[in-house]
Amino acid sequence: MYGHIHVIWKEMVLTMDGSEAWAQILLEAGISDEAEVLDTVTQRDDLTFALFEGTCKVLAMPMDDALRAFGRHFVSFTLR
């Protein structure tokens, strides 16, 4: 997965629930260094899945809903 997805995912989380939620998601995903996932190079899929799963847990949101929200956010992000 390209790191751009992680950058846009973070922006979505910040918009939805703020920086504390993002920090919790990183902890939940076992990521100690945010820069590790926000680099815009190709990222390991397990990091991407950990972020997605952490988001679902922290925001108490089913994966389908999280992915739909990301799709909407991604489209608006690309249109800016």
N, C-alpha and C positions, 0 to 999 in steps of 0.2 A: 504494500500500500504506500502511496506517496505521502510524505509528511504533510503536504498541504491539507490533506483530509483531517489530520490531527489539529492543525491550526484552526481550521474552520469549525471542527467539533468543539474546540475550546471556546471559540467565539459564541457558538450556540449556547453552550452551558452558561457562560458569563451573562448572556442576554436573558436566559431563562431563570437563572437562580443565583448568579453572583460568584465572586471569587472564593468564598468559603466552600461552596459546593464543588468547585473545580479542585480545590486543595484536597477535599475529602475523596474525590474520584481518583486523584493520583495516588493517594494512600491506599485506597481500596484495590487499585490496579497493581500495587506493589512497585510503583514508579517513584523513585526518590529524587530524581533529577529531571525537572520539567523539560529542560533543553534536550534531553534524550529523545523525547517524542515530538518536539516541535521543530526539529531540524527538517528542512524540506527535501531531504533525500529519500530514497526508497527505504521504508521502514519494515520491520518484521511484522507479519500478520498477527502474531501472538500479542504484540503491543497494542495493535489496533483493537483486537477483540477484548483485551483487558480493559481498555478505555471505555469501550461500548458497554461491557458488562458492569464495570464500576459505576458508570452513569446510571444504568438501569437500577442498580441497588441504591445508590445515594438519592436519586430523584424519585424512587419508588414508581418506576415507569416500566411497563412491559417493553421488550425489545422492539416489537413491531411499531409501537407508538414512538419510541426513540428514533428509529430509523426513518419513519415518516416525517417527524419533526426535523431531522437532519436534512432530508430531501428538500423540504420547504426552505430551510435556512440556506442550504447550498445554492438553490436557484436564486434566491434574493442576493446572496453574496456575489454570485457571478454576474448579476445584472448591475451591480454598482460600478 
